[in-house]
Amino acid sequence: MKTLLTISVCSLTFALTSFGQNPPPPPPGGAGSPAITAPGDPAAAPGDPAAPPAAQMPPPPNGMPPGTTPTAPGLAPTAPATAPGAPGGPVTAQSMASAPGAHAIEPTGNALIDNFRKGGPIMWPILLVSITAIAVVLERIFWWLFRWMRRDPKRIEKVFTAIENGDVAEASRLSRGSRDPVLRMMWNGLNHQHASLQGALQVAAGIEIKRAGRFLVVMDTLVTLAPLLGLLGTITGLMKSFSFLGNEELAVQAVTGGIAEALIATAAGLGIAIFALIPFNFFTSRVSNLEFELQTAATNLEVMLEAQNLNKREMDVTAMTK
């Protein structure tokens, strides 16, 4: 778990570092760089209603490419206006929508649903893992709650008192039909004490421990799987971000969307792991406590029954000598 958390933190640091870097400067003299024109020149202001029509403009001087507008002496000529979405043209909503891979997600007003959609396709397996974790945790909570309600320590003391007094039949009657795991194990041992007391106690204790440890393997898998899915979402989000770095017009919007996808997936995976880790450790400790209780009760039962059998043998020997 420490290795997974370290890898996740390193991935988040790398993503934030990449996001914080400045974008590369545009090449000088490119088609998309704005031209410097002389102030007050009516020919340098496209869209000005006072500008003369193109048909009435004087021909360009010798050596000047057609379609350019002459400016003040010593300054670069004005480049012709480009259409939106063309190379070097302004970035508009239409050009963003027509760009491959750049799909704007419309907000729904629900922050949870919006973040889920921004997290990318990896959020669906993360959602499945989260639903499984919630179901398992709730099932174990109710099971241990009912088990705590079924405990009967006073009845266990009565069983031990009956065995100590030599009334094994009464001890068996008291432990019969109980829902306490300790009493069920003791009843199984008392009914098979003439065949194999220790074997009967071990089988009954194993059944109770298996019931108590149900779904612990599933929870352990979910604790390990959730951060791995979040890390996979981080990698896919960064790959999506870096795939747009070649297009200067869409680099900022696409890179931020990919990094948001990476961070959301990582946060979701870590959140599920933290949510499942605490109940997993708690239930594991409860299983260990139950195992200790069963072992203690089984040892006491064996010792007391062995003492009772020894007393009976001594009484039989005494009766035979008389």
C-alpha positions as CSV (number, residue, x, y, z in Angstrom):
1,M,0.0,0.0,0.0
2,K,2.9,2.4,0.8
3,T,4.3,1.8,-2.7
4,L,0.9,2.5,-4.4
5,L,0.4,5.7,-2.4
6,T,3.9,6.8,-3.3
7,I,3.3,6.2,-7.0
8,S,0.0,8.1,-6.9
9,V,1.6,11.1,-5.2
10,C,4.4,11.1,-7.7
11,S,1.9,11.1,-10.6
12,L,-0.1,14.0,-9.1
13,T,3.1,16.0,-8.7
14,F,4.1,15.3,-12.3
15,A,0.7,16.3,-13.5
16,L,0.7,19.6,-11.5
17,T,4.2,20.3,-12.7
18,S,3.3,19.8,-16.3
19,F,0.2,22.0,-15.9
20,G,2.2,24.8,-14.3
21,Q,4.7,25.1,-17.1
22,N,4.3,28.0,-19.5
23,P,3.2,27.2,-23.1
24,P,5.9,27.5,-25.8
25,P,6.1,30.9,-27.4
26,P,4.7,31.2,-30.9
27,P,7.3,31.3,-33.7
28,P,8.2,34.9,-34.7
29,G,6.8,36.1,-38.0
30,G,4.1,33.3,-38.2
31,A,0.9,33.6,-40.0
32,G,-1.0,34.0,-36.8
33,S,1.1,36.9,-35.4
34,P,-0.6,40.2,-35.4
35,A,0.9,42.8,-37.7
36,I,1.9,46.3,-36.5
37,T,0.2,49.0,-38.4
38,A,0.5,52.7,-38.3
39,P,-2.1,54.5,-36.1
40,G,-4.8,56.3,-38.0
41,D,-4.3,54.3,-41.2
42,P,-7.8,53.5,-42.5
43,A,-6.4,50.7,-44.6
44,A,-5.1,48.8,-41.6
45,A,-8.4,48.6,-39.8
46,P,-10.4,45.7,-41.3
47,G,-14.1,46.0,-40.8
48,D,-14.0,49.8,-40.6
49,P,-16.9,51.2,-42.5
50,A,-14.8,54.2,-43.6
51,A,-12.2,52.0,-45.3
52,P,-12.3,52.1,-49.1
53,P,-13.5,49.0,-50.9
54,A,-10.9,46.6,-52.2
55,A,-11.7,47.4,-55.8
56,Q,-10.8,51.1,-55.3
57,M,-7.5,50.5,-53.4
58,P,-4.4,51.4,-55.3
59,P,-2.2,48.5,-56.6
60,P,0.6,47.4,-54.3
61,P,4.1,48.6,-55.0
62,N,6.6,46.4,-56.8
63,G,7.8,43.5,-54.7
64,M,4.8,43.4,-52.3
65,P,2.7,40.2,-52.4
66,P,-0.9,40.7,-53.6
67,G,-3.6,40.8,-50.9
68,T,-1.5,42.9,-48.4
69,T,-2.1,46.4,-47.4
70,P,0.6,49.0,-47.5
71,T,1.4,50.7,-44.2
72,A,3.6,53.4,-43.0
73,P,7.2,53.5,-44.3
74,G,9.5,51.2,-42.3
75,L,6.8,49.0,-40.9
76,A,5.7,45.4,-42.0
77,P,2.8,45.1,-44.3
78,T,-0.5,44.0,-42.9
79,A,-1.4,40.3,-43.4
80,P,-4.8,39.5,-44.9
81,A,-7.5,38.5,-42.4
82,T,-7.9,34.8,-42.0
83,A,-11.1,32.9,-41.5
84,P,-12.0,31.5,-38.1
85,G,-10.7,28.0,-37.7
86,A,-8.1,28.3,-40.4
87,P,-4.4,27.9,-39.6
88,G,-3.3,31.0,-37.9
89,G,-6.8,32.3,-37.5
90,P,-8.5,33.2,-34.2
91,V,-9.7,30.3,-32.0
92,T,-13.5,30.4,-31.8
93,A,-16.1,28.1,-30.3
94,Q,-16.8,26.7,-33.7
95,S,-13.2,25.8,-34.3
96,M,-13.0,24.2,-30.8
97,A,-16.0,22.1,-31.5
98,S,-14.7,21.0,-34.9
99,A,-11.3,20.0,-33.5
100,P,-10.9,16.2,-33.2
101,G,-10.8,15.0,-29.6
102,A,-11.9,18.3,-28.0
103,H,-15.4,17.8,-26.8
104,A,-16.8,20.4,-24.3
105,I,-18.8,18.8,-21.5
106,E,-21.9,20.8,-20.7
107,P,-22.5,21.2,-17.0
108,T,-25.6,19.6,-15.5
109,G,-25.8,21.6,-12.3
110,N,-24.8,18.5,-10.2
111,A,-21.1,18.7,-9.2
112,L,-20.9,14.9,-8.6
113,I,-22.2,14.1,-12.1
114,D,-20.1,16.8,-13.7
115,N,-16.9,15.5,-12.1
116,F,-17.8,11.9,-13.0
117,R,-18.1,12.9,-16.7
118,K,-14.9,14.9,-16.6
119,G,-13.1,11.9,-15.1
120,G,-13.2,10.0,-18.3
121,P,-14.1,6.4,-19.1
122,I,-12.0,5.0,-16.2
123,M,-14.7,6.4,-13.9
124,W,-17.1,3.5,-14.8
125,P,-14.9,0.7,-13.3
126,I,-14.2,3.0,-10.4
127,L,-18.0,3.4,-9.9
128,L,-18.4,-0.4,-10.0
129,V,-15.7,-0.7,-7.3
130,S,-17.3,1.9,-5.2
131,I,-20.7,0.3,-5.3
132,T,-19.2,-3.1,-4.4
133,A,-17.3,-1.5,-1.5
134,I,-20.4,0.2,-0.1
135,A,-22.4,-3.1,-0.4
136,V,-19.7,-5.2,1.4
137,V,-19.1,-2.6,4.1
138,L,-22.9,-2.4,4.9
139,E,-23.3,-6.1,4.9
140,R,-20.4,-6.6,7.4
141,I,-21.7,-3.8,9.6
142,F,-25.1,-5.4,9.9
143,W,-23.6,-8.8,10.5
144,W,-21.4,-7.7,13.3
145,L,-24.2,-5.7,14.8
146,F,-26.4,-8.7,14.9
147,R,-23.6,-10.8,16.2
148,W,-23.1,-8.3,19.0
149,M,-26.8,-8.5,19.8
150,R,-26.6,-12.4,19.9
151,R,-23.8,-12.5,22.5
152,D,-24.8,-14.2,25.7
153,P,-21.8,-14.1,28.2
154,K,-24.0,-15.0,31.2
155,R,-25.1,-18.2,29.5
156,I,-21.5,-19.1,28.8
157,E,-20.7,-18.7,32.5
158,K,-23.6,-21.0,33.4
159,V,-22.3,-23.6,31.0
160,F,-18.9,-23.6,32.6
161,T,-20.4,-23.7,36.0
162,A,-22.4,-26.8,35.1
163,I,-19.3,-28.5,33.7
164,E,-17.4,-27.6,36.8
165,N,-20.1,-29.2,38.9
166,G,-19.9,-32.4,36.8
167,D,-23.3,-31.9,35.1
168,V,-22.3,-32.2,31.4
169,A,-25.9,-32.9,30.4
170,E,-27.0,-29.6,31.8
171,A,-24.2,-27.8,30.1
172,S,-25.2,-29.3,26.8
173,R,-28.8,-28.3,27.3
174,L,-27.8,-24.7,28.1
175,S,-25.7,-24.4,25.0
176,R,-28.2,-26.0,22.6
177,G,-30.1,-23.7,20.2
178,S,-27.9,-20.6,21.0
179,R,-27.0,-18.1,18.3
180,D,-23.8,-17.1,20.1
181,P,-20.7,-18.5,18.1
182,V,-18.9,-19.5,21.4
183,L,-21.9,-21.4,22.7
184,R,-22.4,-23.2,19.3
185,M,-18.8,-24.3,19.4
186,M,-19.2,-25.5,23.0
187,W,-22.3,-27.5,22.1
188,N,-20.6,-29.2,19.2
189,G,-17.7,-30.2,21.4
190,L,-19.9,-31.5,24.3
191,N,-21.9,-33.7,21.9
192,H,-18.7,-35.2,20.4
193,Q,-16.6,-35.4,23.5
194,H,-16.5,-39.2,23.5
195,A,-15.3,-39.4,19.9
196,S,-12.9,-36.5,19.4
197,L,-13.5,-33.4,21.5
198,Q,-10.5,-31.4,20.1
199,G,-11.4,-32.2,16.5
200,A,-15.1,-31.2,17.0
201,L,-14.1,-27.9,18.7
202,Q,-11.6,-27.1,15.8
203,V,-14.2,-27.8,13.1
204,A,-16.9,-25.7,14.9
205,A,-14.4,-22.8,15.5
206,G,-13.3,-22.9,11.9
207,I,-16.9,-22.6,10.7
208,E,-17.5,-19.6,13.0
209,I,-14.3,-17.8,11.9
210,K,-15.1,-18.4,8.2
211,R,-18.5,-16.8,8.8
212,A,-16.9,-13.8,10.5
213,G,-14.3,-13.3,7.8
214,R,-16.7,-13.3,5.0
215,F,-15.9,-10.8,2.2
216,L,-12.6,-9.7,3.8
217,V,-10.8,-11.0,0.7
218,V,-13.1,-8.8,-1.4
219,M,-12.4,-5.8,0.7
220,D,-8.7,-6.4,0.5
221,T,-8.9,-6.6,-3.3
222,L,-10.9,-3.4,-3.4
223,V,-8.4,-1.5,-1.3
224,T,-5.7,-2.5,-3.7
225,L,-7.7,-2.2,-6.9
226,A,-9.1,1.3,-6.4
227,P,-5.8,3.2,-6.3
228,L,-4.6,1.2,-9.3
229,L,-7.6,2.3,-11.3
230,G,-7.1,5.9,-10.2
231,L,-3.4,5.6,-11.3
232,L,-4.6,4.2,-14.7
233,G,-6.9,7.2,-15.1
234,T,-4.0,9.5,-14.3
235,I,-1.9,8.0,-17.0
236,T,-4.7,8.1,-19.6
237,G,-5.5,11.7,-18.7
238,L,-1.9,12.7,-19.1
239,M,-1.7,10.9,-22.4
240,K,-4.8,12.7,-23.6
241,S,-3.3,16.1,-22.5
242,F,0.1,15.5,-24.3
243,S,-1.7,14.4,-27.5
244,F,-2.9,18.0,-27.9
245,L,0.4,19.8,-27.3
246,G,1.2,19.9,-31.0
247,N,-1.8,22.2,-31.8
248,E,-1.1,25.6,-30.3
249,E,-4.6,26.8,-30.8
250,L,-6.1,24.0,-28.6
251,A,-3.2,23.3,-26.3
252,V,-4.5,25.2,-23.3
253,Q,-8.1,24.0,-23.3
254,A,-7.2,20.3,-24.1
255,V,-4.3,20.0,-21.7
256,T,-6.4,21.4,-18.8
257,G,-9.2,19.0,-19.6
258,G,-6.8,16.0,-19.7
259,I,-5.2,17.0,-16.4
260,A,-8.6,17.5,-14.8
261,E,-9.5,13.9,-15.9
262,A,-6.2,12.6,-14.4
263,L,-6.7,14.3,-11.1
264,I,-10.4,13.4,-10.8
265,A,-9.7,9.7,-11.5
266,T,-6.8,9.7,-9.0
267,A,-8.9,11.4,-6.3
268,A,-11.8,8.9,-6.8
269,G,-9.5,5.9,-6.6
270,L,-7.8,7.1,-3.4
271,G,-11.1,8.1,-1.8
272,I,-12.6,4.6,-2.4
273,A,-9.4,3.0,-1.0
274,I,-9.5,5.1,2.1
275,F,-13.2,4.4,2.6
276,A,-12.7,0.6,2.4
277,L,-9.4,0.5,4.3
278,I,-10.8,1.6,7.6
279,P,-13.7,-0.9,7.8
280,F,-11.3,-3.6,6.5
281,N,-8.9,-3.1,9.4
282,F,-11.8,-2.9,11.9
283,F,-13.4,-6.1,10.7
284,T,-10.1,-7.9,10.6
285,S,-9.5,-7.0,14.2
286,R,-13.0,-8.2,15.1
287,V,-12.2,-11.6,13.5
288,S,-9.0,-11.8,15.5
289,N,-10.9,-11.1,18.7
290,L,-13.5,-13.7,17.9
291,E,-10.8,-16.3,17.1
292,F,-9.2,-15.5,20.5
293,E,-12.6,-15.9,22.3
294,L,-13.2,-19.3,20.6
295,Q,-9.7,-20.6,21.4
296,T,-10.0,-19.5,25.0
297,A,-13.4,-21.1,25.4
298,A,-12.3,-24.3,23.7
299,T,-9.2,-24.5,25.9
300,N,-11.2,-24.0,29.1
301,L,-13.7,-26.6,28.0
302,E,-11.0,-29.2,27.3
303,V,-9.3,-28.6,30.6
304,M,-12.6,-28.8,32.6
305,L,-13.8,-31.9,30.8
306,E,-10.4,-33.5,31.3
307,A,-10.5,-32.7,35.0
308,Q,-14.0,-34.2,35.2
309,N,-12.8,-37.4,33.5
310,L,-9.8,-37.6,35.8
311,N,-12.0,-37.3,38.8
312,K,-14.3,-40.0,37.5
313,R,-11.4,-42.4,37.0
314,E,-10.1,-41.8,40.5
315,M,-13.5,-42.4,41.9
316,D,-13.8,-45.6,39.9
317,V,-10.4,-46.8,41.1
318,T,-11.3,-46.0,44.7
319,A,-14.6,-47.9,44.4
320,M,-12.8,-50.9,43.0
321,T,-10.2,-51.0,45.7
322,K,-12.8,-51.0,48.4
